[in-house]
């Protein structure tokens, strides 16, 4: 029978979060086709009235809408993975440009908090924020989530940390029945 090495983990859970976008690529193509068709019919009307410069502004409008949606889809590529083991809590953030940041906290010292503790109205200008803290380092989690998802994520991560701590304690002090 082999014993796990002191560096290996006996518990591991991962949760990955990303921003939600309700408009699919197919929906975006349909939206842009309808917008182009509408701009073409408006532009044709203005062209027939002799106001042909309006066509350029309509084209510019379509270009701006397309660019804004592309920027939105690029921002949606952000990912955060929270991996909890009996030894450490690791948060890996992948930005839309591909850059990755990784922060690790000892599980026994990591604290997951949500502030403010009571949920504000969904129409409020401020939202709850989730943070992981340890040894003076504070790391925000899921800043891009909808306010209704924030308390659920905080509870899920807190539960993961508690399960990891229990697994570490149970492994360090096995019961003898």
FIMI-288251 format. One record per residue: residue number from 1; residue in one letter; x, y, z of N, C-alpha, C in turn. Coordinates in Angstrom, 1 decimal. Each point is the difference from the previous one (the first is absolute). Last residue first. Example, Ala and Ser with C-alpha at 12.3 -4.5 7.8 and 13.67 -1.06 7.14 Angstrom:
     n   res     n_xx     n_yy     n_zz    ca_xx    ca_yy    ca_zz     c_xx     c_yy     c_zz
     2     S     12.8     -2.2      7.1      0.9      1.1      0.0     -0.8      1.1      0.8
     1     A      0.3     -5.7     -0.1     -0.9      1.2      0.0      0.9      1.2      0.0
! end
This chain:
     n   res     n_xx     n_yy     n_zz    ca_xx    ca_yy    ca_zz     c_xx     c_yy     c_zz
   177     X    -11.5      3.2     15.1     -1.2     -0.5      0.5      0.2     -1.4      0.5
   176     X      2.8      4.7     -1.2      0.2     -1.5      0.3     -1.2     -0.5      0.6
   175     X      1.2      4.5     -3.3     -0.7     -0.6      1.1      0.4     -1.5      0.1
   174     X      3.1      4.1     -2.0     -0.9     -1.0     -0.4     -0.6     -0.6      1.3
   173     X      2.5      4.5     -1.3     -0.4     -0.7      1.3     -1.0     -1.1     -0.4
   172     X      1.9      2.6     -3.5      1.1      0.1      1.0     -0.3     -0.7      1.3
   171     X     -3.3      0.1     -3.5      1.2     -0.8     -0.5      1.1      0.1      1.1
   170     X     -3.9      2.4      0.7     -0.3     -1.4      0.1      1.2     -0.8     -0.4
   169     X      0.3      4.6     -0.4     -0.1     -0.3      1.4     -0.2     -1.6      0.1
   168     X     -0.2      1.9     -4.3      1.4      0.1      0.5      0.0     -0.4      1.5
   167     X     -4.2      0.2     -2.1      0.8     -1.1     -0.6      1.4      0.0      0.6
   166     X     -2.8      3.6      1.2     -0.4     -1.2      0.7      0.8     -1.2     -0.5
   165     X      0.7      4.1     -2.2      0.6      0.0      1.4     -0.4     -1.2      0.7
   164     X     -1.9      0.6     -4.2      1.5     -0.3     -0.1      0.6      0.0      1.4
   163     X     -4.5      1.1     -0.4      0.1     -1.4     -0.3      1.5     -0.3      0.0
   162     X     -1.1      4.5      0.5     -0.3     -0.7      1.2      0.2     -1.5     -0.2
   161     X      0.5      2.8     -3.7      1.1      0.2      0.9     -0.2     -0.8      1.3
   160     X     -3.4      0.1     -3.2      1.1     -0.8     -0.5      1.2      0.1      1.0
   159     X     -3.9      2.6      0.9     -0.2     -1.5      0.2      1.2     -0.8     -0.5
   158     X      0.1      4.6     -0.9      0.1     -0.2      1.4     -0.2     -1.5      0.4
   157     X     -0.8      1.3     -4.5      1.4      0.0      0.3      0.3     -0.2      1.5
   156     X     -4.5      0.3     -1.4      0.6     -1.2     -0.6      1.5      0.0      0.4
   155     X     -2.5      3.8      1.3     -0.3     -1.2      0.8      0.6     -1.2     -0.5
   154     X      0.6      3.9     -2.5      0.7      0.2      1.3     -0.3     -1.3      0.9
   153     X     -2.4      0.3     -4.1      1.5     -0.3     -0.2      0.7      0.1      1.3
   152     X     -4.4      1.3      0.1      0.0     -1.4     -0.3      1.5     -0.4     -0.1
   151     X     -1.0      4.6      0.4     -0.2     -0.7      1.3      0.2     -1.6     -0.2
   150     X      0.2      2.7     -4.1      1.1      0.3      1.0     -0.2     -0.8      1.3
   149     X     -3.2      0.4     -3.9      0.9     -1.2      0.1      1.1      0.1      1.1
   148     X     -3.2      3.6     -1.1     -0.7     -1.2      0.6      0.9     -1.2      0.1
   147     X      1.6      4.0     -2.0     -0.1      0.2      1.4     -0.8     -1.2      0.6
   146     X      2.9     -0.7     -4.4     -1.2      0.6      0.3     -0.2      0.1      1.5
   145     X      5.0     -0.4     -1.9     -1.2     -0.7      0.1     -1.2      0.9      0.3
   144     X      4.9      1.0     -0.4     -0.8      0.2     -1.2     -1.4     -0.7      0.1
   143     X      3.5     -0.2      3.4     -0.4      1.4     -0.1     -1.0      0.2     -1.2
   142     X      2.5     -4.1      2.3     -1.3      0.1     -0.7     -0.6      1.4     -0.1
   141     X      3.8     -0.4      3.6     -0.5     -1.1     -0.8     -1.3      0.4     -0.7
   140     X      4.7      2.5      2.7     -1.5      0.0     -0.4     -0.2     -1.2     -0.9
   139     X      3.8      0.6      3.9     -0.2     -0.2     -1.4     -1.5     -0.1     -0.3
   138     X      4.1      1.5      3.9     -1.4      0.0     -0.3     -0.2     -0.2     -1.5
   137     X      4.0     -0.6      4.2     -0.3      0.1     -1.4     -1.5     -0.2     -0.2
   136     X      2.1     -0.3      4.4      0.1      1.4     -0.6     -0.3      0.1     -1.5
   135     X     -0.1     -4.3      2.4      1.3      0.7      0.2      0.1      1.3     -0.6
   134     X     -4.1     -2.1     -1.8      0.9     -0.8      0.8      1.3      0.8      0.1
   133     X     -5.4     -0.1     -2.4      1.0      0.7      0.7      0.9     -1.0      0.7
   132     X     -4.0      0.8     -4.1      0.7     -1.0      0.7      1.2      0.7      0.6
   131     X     -5.1      1.9     -1.9      1.5      0.0      0.2      0.5     -1.2      0.7
   130     X     -4.7      2.4     -2.7      0.6     -1.1      0.7      1.5      0.2      0.0
   129     X     -4.4      3.5     -0.3      1.3     -0.4     -0.5      0.5     -1.2      0.8
   128     X     -5.0      2.9     -1.3      0.8     -0.7      1.0      1.3     -0.5     -0.8
   127     X     -2.3      4.5     -1.7     -0.3     -1.4      0.1      0.9     -0.7      1.0
   126     X     -2.2      5.2     -1.7      1.1     -0.8      0.5     -0.4     -1.4      0.1
   125     X     -3.0      3.3     -1.5      1.2      0.4     -0.7      1.2     -0.8      0.4
   124     X     -5.3     -1.8      0.2      0.9      0.9      0.7      1.3      0.2     -0.9
   123     X     -3.9     -2.9     -0.8      0.1      1.3     -0.8      1.0      0.9      0.7
   122     X     -1.2     -4.2      2.0      0.7     -0.3     -1.3      0.2      1.3     -0.8
   121     X      0.0      0.1      5.4     -1.0     -0.1     -1.1      0.7     -0.2     -1.3
   120     X      2.9     -1.6      4.0     -0.6      1.3     -0.4     -1.1     -0.3     -1.0
   119     X      2.0     -3.4      3.9     -0.1      0.2     -1.4     -0.7      1.4     -0.3
   118     X      3.1     -1.3      4.4     -1.4      0.0     -0.5     -0.1      0.4     -1.4
   117     X      4.2      0.0      1.9     -0.5     -1.3      0.4     -1.5     -0.1     -0.4
   116     X      3.5      3.1     -2.8     -0.6      0.0      1.3     -0.7     -1.3      0.3
   115     X      3.4     -1.5     -1.6     -0.4      1.3      0.6     -0.7      0.8     -1.0
   114     X      2.1     -5.3      1.3     -0.8      0.8     -0.9     -0.4      1.3      0.7
   113     X      4.1     -4.2      0.5     -0.9      1.0      0.5     -0.8      0.7     -1.1
   112     X      3.7     -4.3      1.6     -0.8      0.5     -1.1     -1.0      0.9      0.6
   111     X      5.1     -1.8      1.5     -1.3      0.4      0.4     -0.8      0.6     -1.2
   110     X      4.8     -3.2      1.4     -0.9      0.7     -1.0     -1.3      0.3      0.6
   109     X      3.6     -2.7      2.1     -0.1      1.5      0.3     -0.9      0.8     -0.9
   108     X      0.9     -4.8     -0.4     -0.3      0.2      1.4     -0.2      1.4      0.4
   107     X      1.3     -1.3     -4.5     -1.4     -0.3      0.3     -0.4      0.3      1.5
   106     X      3.9      2.7     -2.8     -0.1     -1.3      0.8     -1.5     -0.2      0.4
   105     X      1.1      2.6     -4.5     -0.1      0.3      1.4     -0.1     -1.3      0.8
   104     X      1.4      2.3     -5.3     -0.3     -1.2      0.9      0.0      0.5      1.4
   103     X     -0.4      1.8     -5.5      0.2      0.4      1.4     -0.3     -1.3      0.8
   102     X      1.0      1.7     -5.5     -0.4     -1.1      0.9      0.4      0.5      1.4
   101     X     -1.0      1.7     -5.5      0.5      0.4      1.3     -0.4     -1.2      1.0
   100     X      0.5      1.0     -5.8     -0.5     -0.8      1.2      0.7      0.4      1.3
    99     X     -1.2      1.7     -5.6      0.9      0.1      1.2     -0.7     -0.7      1.2
    98     X     -2.1      0.7     -4.4      0.8     -1.2      0.2      0.9      0.0      1.2
    97     X     -3.3      3.3     -1.5      1.2      0.1     -0.9      0.9     -1.3      0.2
    96     X     -4.1      0.7      2.6     -0.3     -0.1     -1.4      1.2      0.0     -1.0
    95     X      0.8     -1.7      5.1     -0.6      1.2     -0.6     -0.3     -0.2     -1.5
    94     X      0.4     -3.2      4.6      0.4      0.1     -1.4     -0.7      1.1     -0.6
    93     X      1.2     -2.0      5.2     -0.7      1.0     -0.8      0.6      0.0     -1.4
    92     X      0.0     -3.3      4.7      0.6      0.3     -1.3     -0.9      0.9     -0.8
    91     X      0.8     -1.7      5.4     -0.9      0.7     -1.0      0.8      0.4     -1.2
    90     X      0.3     -3.7      4.5      0.6      0.7     -1.1     -1.0      0.6     -0.9
    89     X      0.9     -2.1      5.2     -1.1      0.5     -0.9      0.8      0.8     -1.1
    88     X      1.9     -4.2      3.4      0.0      1.4     -0.5     -1.3      0.2     -0.8
    87     X      0.9     -4.2      2.5      1.2      0.8      0.3     -0.1      1.5     -0.4
    86     X     -3.3     -3.5     -0.8      0.1      0.0      1.5      1.2      0.9      0.4
    85     X     -2.3      1.4     -4.5      0.5     -1.3      0.5      0.1      0.1      1.5
    84     X     -2.5      2.8     -4.4      0.2     -0.2      1.5      0.5     -1.4      0.3
    83     X     -0.6      3.8     -4.3      0.3     -1.3      0.3      0.3     -0.1      1.5
    82     X     -2.3      3.4     -3.9      0.3     -0.1      1.4      0.2     -1.5      0.3
    81     X     -0.1      3.4     -4.6     -0.1     -1.3      0.6      0.5      0.0      1.4
    80     X     -1.8      3.6     -4.1      0.6     -0.2      1.3     -0.2     -1.4      0.5
    79     X     -0.1      3.2     -5.0     -0.3     -1.1      0.8      0.6      0.0      1.4
    78     X     -1.4      3.1     -4.9      0.7     -0.1      1.3     -0.6     -1.2      0.7
    77     X     -1.6      1.6     -4.3      1.0     -1.1      0.0      0.7     -0.1      1.4
    76     X     -3.2      3.4     -1.4     -0.6     -1.2      0.5      0.9     -1.2      0.1
    75     X      1.2      4.3     -1.9      0.0      0.1      1.4     -0.6     -1.3      0.7
    74     X     -0.2      0.4     -4.7      1.4     -0.2      0.4      0.1      0.0      1.5
    73     X     -4.1      1.0     -2.0      0.3     -1.4     -0.1      1.4     -0.3      0.5
    72     X     -1.3      4.5     -0.2     -0.8     -0.7      1.0      0.3     -1.5      0.0
    71     X      1.8      2.7     -3.4      0.7      0.3      1.3     -0.7     -0.8      1.2
    70     X     -2.0     -0.2     -4.2      1.2     -0.8      0.0      0.8      0.3      1.2
    69     X     -3.9      2.5     -0.6     -0.3     -1.4      0.2      1.2     -0.9      0.1
    68     X      0.5      4.6     -1.2     -0.4     -0.1      1.4     -0.3     -1.5      0.4
    67     X      1.0      1.0     -4.6      1.2      0.1      0.9     -0.4     -0.1      1.5
    66     X     -3.5      0.1     -3.2      0.7     -1.2     -0.2      1.2      0.0      1.0
    65     X     -2.5      3.9     -0.3     -0.8     -1.1      0.7      0.8     -1.3     -0.1
    64     X      1.8      3.6     -2.3      0.1      0.3      1.4     -0.7     -1.1      0.8
    63     X     -0.4      0.0     -4.7      1.4     -0.4      0.4      0.2      0.2      1.5
    62     X     -4.1      1.4     -2.0      0.1     -1.5      0.0      1.4     -0.4      0.5
    61     X     -0.7      4.6     -0.5     -0.8     -0.5      1.1      0.1     -1.5      0.1
    60     X      1.9      2.1     -3.7      0.8      0.2      1.2     -0.7     -0.5      1.2
    59     X     -2.3     -0.1     -4.0      1.1     -1.0     -0.1      0.8      0.2      1.3
    58     X     -3.2      3.2     -0.6     -0.7     -1.2      0.3      1.1     -1.2      0.0
    57     X      1.4      4.2     -1.4     -0.2      0.0      1.5     -0.7     -1.3      0.4
    56     X      0.7      0.7     -4.6      1.3     -0.2      0.7     -0.2      0.0      1.5
    55     X     -3.7      1.0     -2.7      0.3     -1.4     -0.2      1.4     -0.3      0.8
    54     X     -1.9      4.4     -0.5     -0.5     -0.7      1.1      0.4     -1.5      0.0
    53     X      0.9      3.2     -3.6      1.0     -0.1      1.1     -0.5     -0.8      1.2
    52     X     -2.9      1.0     -4.0      0.9     -1.2      0.0      1.1      0.0      1.1
    51     X     -4.6      2.4     -1.3      0.9      0.2      1.1      0.9     -1.2      0.2
    50     X     -3.6      0.5     -3.3      1.1      0.9     -0.3      0.9      0.2      1.2
    49     X     -4.0     -2.9     -0.5     -0.4      1.4      0.3      1.2      1.0     -0.3
    48     X      0.6     -4.7     -0.5     -1.0      0.4     -1.0     -0.5      1.4      0.2
    47     X      3.0     -1.8      3.2      0.7      0.1     -1.3     -1.0      0.5     -1.1
    46     X     -1.6     -1.1      4.3      0.7      1.3      0.0      0.7      0.2     -1.3
    45     X     -2.2     -4.1      0.5     -1.0      1.1      0.0      0.7      1.3      0.0
    44     X      2.7     -3.8      0.3     -0.5      0.1     -1.3     -1.1      1.2     -0.1
    43     X      1.9     -1.1      4.2      1.0      0.7     -0.8     -0.5      0.2     -1.5
    42     X     -2.6     -2.5      3.1      0.0      1.4      0.4      0.9      0.8     -0.9
    41     X      0.0     -4.6     -0.6     -1.3      0.5     -0.4     -0.1      1.5      0.3
    40     X      3.9     -2.3      1.5     -0.1      0.1     -1.5     -1.3      0.6     -0.5
    39     X      0.5     -0.9      4.6      0.9      1.1     -0.4      0.0      0.2     -1.5
    38     X     -2.3     -3.8      1.8     -0.7      1.3      0.3      0.8      1.2     -0.4
    37     X      2.0     -4.2     -0.6     -1.1      0.2     -0.9     -0.8      1.2      0.3
    36     X      3.6     -1.1      2.8      0.5      0.4     -1.3     -1.2      0.2     -1.0
    35     X     -1.0     -1.6      4.3      0.4      1.3      0.1      0.5      0.6     -1.4
    34     X     -1.2     -4.6      0.3     -1.2      0.9      0.1      0.4      1.4      0.1
    33     X      3.5     -3.0      0.1     -0.6     -0.1     -1.3     -1.3      0.9      0.0
    32     X      2.4     -0.6      4.1      0.7      0.9     -1.0     -0.6      0.0     -1.3
    31     X     -1.9     -2.9      3.2     -0.2      1.4      0.4      0.7      1.0     -1.0
    30     X      0.7     -4.6     -0.5     -1.4      0.3     -0.4     -0.2      1.5      0.3
    29     X      4.0     -1.8      1.4      0.0      0.1     -1.5     -1.4      0.4     -0.5
    28     X      0.6     -0.8      4.6      0.7      1.2     -0.3     -0.1      0.2     -1.6
    27     X     -1.7     -4.0      1.8     -0.9      1.2      0.3      0.7      1.3     -0.4
    26     X      2.6     -3.8     -0.3     -1.0     -0.1     -1.0     -1.0      1.2      0.2
    25     X      3.3     -0.6      3.2      0.6      0.5     -1.2     -1.0      0.0     -1.2
    24     X     -2.1      0.5      4.9      0.9     -1.0     -0.7      0.6      0.6     -1.2
    23     X     -2.0      2.4      4.6     -0.1      0.0     -1.5      1.0     -0.9     -0.6
    22     X     -0.3      0.8      4.7     -1.2     -0.6     -0.4     -0.1     -0.1     -1.5
    21     X      4.1     -0.1      3.7     -0.4      0.8     -1.1     -1.2     -0.7     -0.6
    20     X      3.2     -0.1      4.8     -1.1     -0.5     -0.8     -0.3      1.0     -1.1
    19     X      4.9     -1.0      2.8     -1.2      0.9     -0.2     -1.0     -0.6     -1.0
    18     X      3.0     -3.2      3.1      0.3      0.9     -1.1     -1.3      0.9     -0.2
    17     X      2.7     -4.2      3.5     -1.1      1.0     -0.3      0.4      0.9     -1.1
    16     X      1.2     -5.1      2.7      0.4      1.0     -1.0     -1.2      0.9     -0.3
    15     X      2.0     -3.7      4.1     -1.2      0.7     -0.6      0.6      1.1     -1.0
    14     X      1.9     -4.8      2.9      0.2      1.2     -0.9     -1.4      0.5     -0.4
    13     X      2.7     -3.5      3.9     -1.2      0.4     -0.7      0.3      1.3     -0.8
    12     X      2.5     -4.2      3.3      0.1      1.0     -1.1     -1.3      0.3     -0.6
    11     X      3.1     -3.0      4.1     -1.3      0.6     -0.4      0.3      1.1     -1.0
    10     X      3.5     -2.4      1.8     -1.0     -1.1      0.2     -1.4      0.5     -0.4
     9     X      5.4      1.4     -1.6     -1.3      0.4      0.7     -0.9     -1.2      0.0
     8     X      5.6      0.3      0.0     -1.1     -0.2     -0.8     -1.3      0.4      0.9
     7     X      4.5      0.1      1.7     -0.3      1.2     -0.9     -1.2     -0.2     -0.8
     6     X      1.9     -3.3      3.0     -0.5      1.1      0.8     -0.3      1.2     -0.9
     5     X     -0.6     -5.0     -1.9      1.1      0.9      0.4     -0.5      1.2      0.7
     4     X     -2.7     -4.7      0.0      0.2      1.2     -0.7      1.2      0.8      0.5
     3     X      0.0     -5.3      0.3     -0.5      1.1      0.8      0.1      1.3     -0.9
     2     X     -0.6     -5.5     -1.2      0.8      1.2     -0.1     -0.6      1.1      0.8
     1     X      0.1     -5.7      0.2     -0.9      1.2      0.0      0.9      1.2      0.0
! end
